[in-house]
Amino acid sequence: MRTIFDTEDLDQIRDLARRFAQDKVAPGYLAREREGRFDMGLVREMGSLGLIAPELPEDFGGMGADYLTSGVIIEEIGKADFTFGYVPLLASLNGHILATFAQPHVAAEWLPKLTAGELMLAIALTEPKGGSDAANLSLKMERSGDHYILNGEKTSISANQIAKGVITFARSGRPEDRARGVSAVLVPLDLPGITTSKFSNMGQNSVGHGSIWFDNVKVPVDHLLGEEGRGFGQVMQGFDFSRSLIGLQALGAARASLDETWAYIGERRAFGKPLAAFQGVTHQLADFDTKVEAARMMSLNALWLKDRSLPHTAEAAMTKWWPPLLAYEVIHACLLIHGHAGYSDTLPFQQRLRDVLGLQIGDGTAHIMKNIIARERAGKEAVSA
């Protein structure tokens, strides 16, 4: 469905992303999830088409496109394979951080490989004792000559066993400094002293999540991102971008489920009529279709605001909490309408349901997003009183 945000350029990139997603990504979705296997060949093919972090400058392998471009790409990927949507999501988030805060020679080393699909980057914020309280970090980062020494654990890290590097938030100051004592650093994952594990999750098993342990890991000082002790406040700005993308990633899966179900009820017959003749079915789908389009407009609007350097923190938080919840409700309803076939593992509904559920947890829960919205609307001082 066309929107006020569409342009001829966006239509062209959407068509390219849709062809790649449907022809190359969608066919292997269920098999990759069952096997817990990630296909880097598909990532490289995606990179060769210019579909990874297109908003980055051309010097880094991007196209210098607007942020809406990244939104329409992840939406199409989400329709084909929700979990494969982590490729554009992580690339855009981490690429934005490196392009903005890394030393020029570090950015020049990593970003062209990222946009080409030759590697993936992870981001490590969550710790075992500090999930939503992201400023309460205990992973230690101490300077020793030309290196920082890292000790501690990160957990629930997406793509932790696929990525070649991880943007890591660590405590470089005193615990009582909270966010003011947190720094960000790019850590190559082949450094001595790093070990990883992979969780057994309900969904998203092809990209995977797990822990990363740092045991006296020496990271070059020039891999610092932003200023020492200010990394949290500086780098976290990129999360407004990724939250908007997450909304579209989830809505892509919801839209695919709706489209499949609209087609199904026109063909499936009961009591001598197509299911589409029963308002108990069609009104439920019409209700969800309306909400999906509304949530999609909200998500696109957050990116439109970012393209114009306008405030969009509250709007981005809205796209993080509502679309994943809405997508879960939509897919659940579509599964039930398909009956036992929907409940089986031969159709994608069960897999989409488990996949989208994970993003009601990861990257900030609904409660945290609503806190952010309240802070933006009422003011930090009022909310903290």
C-alpha positions as CSV (number, residue, x, y, z in Angstrom):
1,M,0.0,0.0,0.0
2,R,1.4,3.4,-1.0
3,T,1.9,6.1,1.5
4,I,2.6,9.8,1.5
5,F,6.3,8.9,2.1
6,D,6.7,7.0,-1.1
7,T,8.8,8.3,-4.0
8,E,9.9,6.8,-7.2
9,D,13.3,6.1,-5.7
10,L,11.8,4.3,-2.7
11,D,9.5,2.3,-5.0
12,Q,12.6,1.1,-6.9
13,I,14.5,0.1,-3.8
14,R,11.4,-1.6,-2.4
15,D,10.9,-3.6,-5.6
16,L,14.6,-4.7,-5.5
17,A,14.4,-5.7,-1.8
18,R,11.1,-7.5,-2.4
19,R,12.5,-9.6,-5.3
20,F,15.6,-10.5,-3.3
21,A,13.5,-11.3,-0.2
22,Q,10.9,-13.4,-1.9
23,D,13.2,-15.2,-4.4
24,K,16.2,-15.8,-2.2
25,V,15.4,-15.4,1.5
26,A,11.8,-16.7,1.9
27,P,12.3,-20.2,0.6
28,G,14.8,-21.2,3.3
29,Y,13.2,-19.5,6.3
30,L,11.8,-22.5,8.1
31,A,14.7,-24.8,7.3
32,R,17.3,-22.3,8.6
33,E,15.3,-21.8,11.8
34,R,14.9,-25.6,12.4
35,E,18.7,-26.1,11.8
36,G,19.8,-23.0,13.7
37,R,21.8,-22.1,10.6
38,F,22.7,-18.6,9.3
39,D,23.4,-18.2,5.6
40,M,26.3,-15.7,5.1
41,G,26.1,-16.3,1.4
42,L,22.7,-14.6,1.4
43,V,24.2,-11.8,3.4
44,R,26.9,-11.3,0.8
45,E,24.3,-11.3,-2.0
46,M,22.3,-8.8,-0.1
47,G,25.3,-6.6,0.2
48,S,26.1,-6.9,-3.5
49,L,22.7,-5.4,-4.2
50,G,23.3,-2.4,-2.0
51,L,20.6,-3.4,0.5
52,I,22.7,-3.3,3.6
53,A,23.0,0.0,5.5
54,P,22.3,2.1,2.3
55,E,22.1,5.3,4.5
56,L,25.9,5.2,5.0
57,P,28.1,7.4,2.9
58,E,29.4,6.0,-0.4
59,D,33.0,6.0,1.0
60,F,31.8,3.2,3.3
61,G,30.0,1.2,0.7
62,G,26.6,2.8,1.3
63,M,24.5,4.9,-1.1
64,G,24.1,8.0,1.0
65,A,20.3,7.2,1.0
66,D,17.8,8.5,3.4
67,Y,16.7,6.6,6.5
68,L,13.3,5.8,5.0
69,T,15.2,3.6,2.5
70,S,16.5,1.4,5.2
71,G,13.0,1.2,6.5
72,V,11.4,-0.1,3.3
73,I,14.2,-2.7,3.0
74,I,13.8,-4.2,6.4
75,E,10.0,-4.3,6.0
76,E,10.4,-6.5,2.8
77,I,13.0,-8.7,4.5
78,G,10.7,-9.1,7.5
79,K,7.9,-10.4,5.2
80,A,10.2,-13.1,4.0
81,D,12.1,-14.1,7.1
82,F,11.7,-12.1,10.3
83,T,15.1,-13.3,11.7
84,F,17.0,-12.5,8.6
85,G,15.9,-8.9,9.3
86,Y,18.7,-8.8,11.8
87,V,21.1,-8.3,8.9
88,P,19.9,-4.8,7.9
89,L,18.9,-4.0,11.6
90,L,22.3,-4.7,13.1
91,A,24.2,-3.2,10.1
92,S,22.3,0.1,10.2
93,L,22.5,0.4,14.0
94,N,26.2,-0.5,14.2
95,G,27.1,1.2,11.0
96,H,25.6,4.4,12.2
97,I,27.6,4.2,15.4
98,L,30.9,3.5,13.7
99,A,30.4,6.1,11.0
100,T,29.6,8.7,13.7
101,F,32.0,7.9,16.5
102,A,34.8,5.6,15.3
103,Q,38.3,6.8,14.4
104,P,38.4,7.3,10.5
105,H,40.8,4.5,10.0
106,V,38.7,2.1,12.1
107,A,35.5,3.0,10.3
108,A,37.3,2.6,6.9
109,E,38.5,-0.9,7.9
110,W,35.1,-2.2,9.1
111,L,32.3,-0.4,7.3
112,P,33.0,-1.4,3.7
113,K,33.0,-5.0,4.7
114,L,29.8,-4.5,6.6
115,T,27.9,-3.0,3.7
116,A,29.3,-5.6,1.3
117,G,27.9,-8.4,3.5
118,E,31.3,-9.8,4.2
119,L,30.8,-9.6,8.0
120,M,28.3,-8.8,10.7
121,L,28.7,-6.8,13.8
122,A,26.9,-7.3,17.1
123,I,26.2,-4.8,19.9
124,A,26.7,-5.7,23.6
125,L,24.8,-3.7,26.2
126,T,22.8,-6.2,28.3
127,E,24.4,-7.9,31.3
128,P,23.1,-10.7,33.6
129,K,22.2,-8.2,36.4
130,G,21.3,-5.2,34.2
131,G,18.8,-5.9,31.4
132,S,16.6,-2.8,31.2
133,D,18.8,-0.8,33.6
134,A,21.4,-0.3,30.8
135,A,23.3,2.4,32.7
136,N,24.0,0.0,35.6
137,L,26.9,-1.9,33.9
138,S,29.5,-3.9,35.7
139,L,31.8,-5.1,32.8
140,K,35.0,-3.3,33.6
141,M,37.2,-1.4,31.1
142,E,40.5,-0.1,32.3
143,R,43.2,1.6,30.3
144,S,46.7,0.1,30.3
145,G,49.1,1.9,27.9
146,D,47.8,1.7,24.4
147,H,45.0,-0.8,25.2
148,Y,41.9,-1.1,27.3
149,I,41.5,-4.3,29.3
150,L,38.0,-5.7,29.5
151,N,36.7,-8.1,32.1
152,G,33.1,-9.3,32.6
153,E,30.1,-10.8,30.8
154,K,27.5,-9.6,28.3
155,T,24.3,-11.7,27.7
156,S,21.4,-12.0,25.3
157,I,23.6,-10.7,22.5
158,S,22.1,-11.2,19.0
159,A,24.4,-12.8,16.4
160,N,27.1,-13.2,19.1
161,Q,28.6,-16.3,17.3
162,I,28.2,-15.0,13.8
163,A,29.6,-11.5,14.2
164,K,33.2,-10.6,13.6
165,G,33.2,-7.6,16.0
166,V,31.0,-6.3,18.8
167,I,30.3,-2.7,19.9
168,T,30.6,-3.1,23.7
169,F,29.5,-0.9,26.5
170,A,31.7,-1.1,29.5
171,R,32.2,0.6,32.9
172,S,35.3,2.9,32.6
173,G,34.3,5.1,35.6
174,R,32.9,4.6,39.0
175,P,29.7,2.6,39.5
176,E,28.0,5.6,41.1
177,D,28.7,7.6,37.9
178,R,26.1,5.4,36.2
179,A,25.7,6.5,32.5
180,R,28.5,9.1,32.9
181,G,31.0,6.4,33.6
182,V,30.2,4.1,30.6
183,S,32.3,4.0,27.5
184,A,31.8,2.2,24.1
185,V,34.5,0.3,22.3
186,L,34.6,-1.8,19.1
187,V,36.0,-5.3,20.1
188,P,37.1,-7.7,17.4
189,L,35.7,-11.1,18.4
190,D,38.8,-13.0,17.5
191,L,40.9,-11.4,20.3
192,P,42.4,-13.7,23.0
193,G,40.3,-14.0,26.1
194,I,36.8,-14.0,24.4
195,T,34.5,-16.9,24.7
196,T,30.8,-17.2,23.6
197,S,27.8,-19.4,24.2
198,K,24.5,-19.8,22.3
199,F,21.1,-20.0,24.0
200,S,18.4,-22.5,23.0
201,N,15.5,-20.1,22.4
202,M,11.9,-20.3,21.3
203,G,12.7,-18.5,18.1
204,Q,15.3,-16.5,16.1
205,N,17.6,-19.5,16.3
206,S,19.3,-18.9,12.9
207,V,20.8,-15.6,14.0
208,G,21.0,-16.8,17.6
209,H,21.6,-15.1,21.0
210,G,24.0,-15.8,23.8
211,S,26.6,-14.6,26.2
212,I,30.1,-13.2,25.6
213,W,32.8,-13.4,28.3
214,F,35.7,-11.1,28.4
215,D,38.8,-12.3,30.3
216,N,41.6,-9.7,30.3
217,V,40.8,-8.9,26.7
218,K,43.1,-6.2,25.3
219,V,41.5,-3.8,22.9
220,P,43.5,-1.0,21.1
221,V,42.7,2.4,22.5
222,D,41.9,3.7,19.0
223,H,38.9,1.4,19.0
224,L,37.1,3.7,21.5
225,L,33.9,5.0,20.1
226,G,33.1,8.6,21.1
227,E,34.6,10.0,24.3
228,E,35.7,7.9,27.2
229,G,33.0,8.0,29.9
230,R,30.4,9.5,27.6
231,G,29.8,6.5,25.3
232,F,26.5,5.7,26.7
233,G,24.9,9.0,26.1
234,Q,26.5,9.5,22.7
235,V,26.1,6.1,21.2
236,M,22.6,5.4,22.5
237,Q,21.3,8.1,20.2
238,G,21.5,5.5,17.4
239,F,18.9,3.4,19.1
240,D,16.1,5.8,18.0
241,F,17.0,4.7,14.5
242,S,17.0,0.9,15.2
243,R,13.8,1.1,17.2
244,S,12.0,2.5,14.1
245,L,13.5,-0.3,12.0
246,I,12.3,-2.9,14.5
247,G,8.8,-1.7,14.1
248,L,8.9,-2.2,10.4
249,Q,10.7,-5.6,10.7
250,A,7.8,-6.9,12.9
251,L,5.1,-5.3,10.7
252,G,6.6,-7.0,7.7
253,A,5.9,-10.4,9.3
254,A,2.4,-9.3,10.2
255,R,1.7,-8.0,6.7
256,A,2.8,-11.3,5.2
257,S,0.6,-13.2,7.5
258,L,-2.4,-11.0,6.7
259,D,-1.9,-11.2,3.0
260,E,-1.7,-15.0,3.2
261,T,-4.8,-15.2,5.3
262,W,-6.9,-12.9,3.1
263,A,-6.1,-15.2,0.2
264,Y,-6.8,-18.3,2.2
265,I,-10.3,-17.3,3.4
266,G,-11.3,-16.6,-0.2
267,E,-10.5,-20.2,-1.1
268,R,-11.3,-22.2,2.0
269,R,-15.0,-23.2,2.2
270,A,-17.1,-24.1,5.2
271,F,-20.9,-24.8,5.3
272,G,-21.0,-24.3,1.6
273,K,-19.4,-20.8,1.6
274,P,-16.0,-19.3,1.5
275,L,-14.7,-18.3,4.9
276,A,-14.7,-14.7,3.5
277,A,-18.5,-14.8,3.7
278,F,-18.4,-14.9,7.5
279,Q,-18.0,-11.5,9.1
280,G,-16.6,-13.1,12.3
281,V,-13.5,-13.8,10.2
282,T,-13.4,-10.8,7.9
283,H,-14.0,-8.2,10.5
284,Q,-11.2,-9.5,12.7
285,L,-8.8,-9.4,9.7
286,A,-10.1,-5.9,8.7
287,D,-9.5,-4.7,12.3
288,F,-5.9,-6.0,12.3
289,D,-5.3,-4.7,8.7
290,T,-6.2,-1.2,9.8
291,K,-4.0,-1.4,12.9
292,V,-1.0,-2.7,10.9
293,E,-1.3,0.2,8.4
294,A,-1.6,2.7,11.2
295,A,1.5,1.3,13.0
296,R,3.4,1.2,9.7
297,M,2.7,4.9,9.1
298,M,3.9,5.7,12.6
299,S,7.1,3.8,12.0
300,L,7.7,5.4,8.7
301,N,7.0,8.8,10.2
302,A,9.7,8.3,12.9
303,L,12.2,7.7,10.1
304,W,10.9,10.7,8.1
305,L,11.5,12.8,11.2
306,K,15.1,11.5,11.6
307,D,15.8,12.3,7.9
308,R,14.9,15.9,8.7
309,S,16.9,15.9,12.0
310,L,13.7,16.5,13.9
311,P,13.1,15.1,17.4
312,H,11.8,11.6,17.2
313,T,12.8,9.8,20.4
314,A,9.2,9.4,21.6
315,E,8.0,8.3,18.1
316,A,10.8,5.7,17.9
317,A,9.9,4.3,21.3
318,M,6.3,4.0,20.2
319,T,7.4,2.0,17.1
320,K,9.5,-0.3,19.4
321,W,6.7,-1.3,21.8
322,W,3.5,-1.4,19.8
323,P,4.4,-3.0,16.4
324,P,6.0,-6.2,17.9
325,L,3.0,-6.6,20.2
326,L,0.6,-6.0,17.3
327,A,2.5,-8.3,15.0
328,Y,2.2,-11.1,17.6
329,E,-1.5,-10.6,17.9
330,V,-2.0,-10.5,14.1
331,I,0.1,-13.7,13.5
332,H,-1.7,-15.5,16.3
333,A,-5.1,-14.7,14.8
334,C,-3.9,-15.7,11.3
335,L,-2.6,-19.0,12.7
336,L,-6.0,-19.8,14.3
337,I,-7.9,-19.0,11.1
338,H,-5.8,-21.5,9.3
339,G,-6.9,-24.2,11.8
340,H,-4.7,-27.2,12.4
341,A,-2.6,-26.4,9.3
342,G,-1.7,-23.1,10.9
343,Y,-0.7,-24.9,14.0
344,S,1.6,-27.2,12.1
345,D,5.2,-26.6,11.3
346,T,4.6,-26.7,7.6
347,L,3.2,-23.2,7.5
348,P,5.3,-20.2,8.7
349,F,2.8,-18.8,11.3
350,Q,4.2,-20.7,14.3
351,Q,7.7,-19.7,13.5
352,R,6.8,-16.0,12.9
353,L,4.9,-16.1,16.2
354,R,7.9,-17.3,18.2
355,D,10.3,-14.9,16.3
356,V,8.3,-11.7,16.8
357,L,7.8,-12.5,20.5
358,G,11.5,-12.1,21.1
359,L,11.4,-8.4,20.2
360,Q,8.8,-7.7,22.9
361,I,11.8,-8.4,25.2
362,G,15.0,-7.5,23.3
363,D,16.1,-3.9,22.6
364,G,13.9,-2.5,25.3
365,T,10.6,-3.8,26.8
366,A,7.3,-2.0,26.4
367,H,7.5,-0.7,29.9
368,I,10.9,0.9,29.2
369,M,9.6,2.4,25.9
370,K,6.6,3.9,27.7
371,N,8.9,5.4,30.3
372,I,10.8,7.0,27.4
373,I,7.6,8.4,25.9
374,A,6.5,9.7,29.3
375,R,9.9,11.4,29.8
376,E,9.7,13.0,26.4
377,R,6.1,14.2,26.8
378,A,6.0,15.2,30.5
379,G,9.7,16.1,30.9
380,K,12.4,14.2,32.7
381,E,12.2,16.3,35.8
382,A,8.5,15.7,36.2
383,V,8.7,11.9,35.6
384,S,11.7,11.6,38.0
385,A,10.0,13.6,40.8
